[in-house]
């Protein structure tokens, strides 16, 4: 179904926050740069048969390993709203945009496959053929982006944040036209240095 299982990745980021409401402290404008990687694998196998008559049929058993890996530098521009700026434990929400740039050269999704076919044609004795190899299913775009949303809690200079980057279109699978998208759900710890610098 051209869908990978969820993969885990570590993220490192640094950013700048500018308080645009200095009296209330409710709104801040932020800009950050993240570095992240991913490595995903999906294994498939099965059997496909075609039967036309006793003299014309075949059965194919196959196994396939889809895999892809990449690294990104992601820029984020966002607005932060602190719900209760005067409380000790502060809650906030965040909204903005993200845009990623691929670091890996020629990042692609590959298929490593093996297929064994047993069949007969025109009533001749059954024959067996074996095929194996690697093919590229899709070349991932060098850059892509979408909308980001997040919410978090801040205690002193420490903060814990849950974020969601909406999936972004990065290309189409060769031969099918099916869209391939990349999105992210993140859980990050951050620390505020001074009034404007944050590290996650």
Order of alpha helices (4+ residues) and beta strands (2+ residues): beta-beta-beta-beta-beta-beta-beta-beta-beta-beta
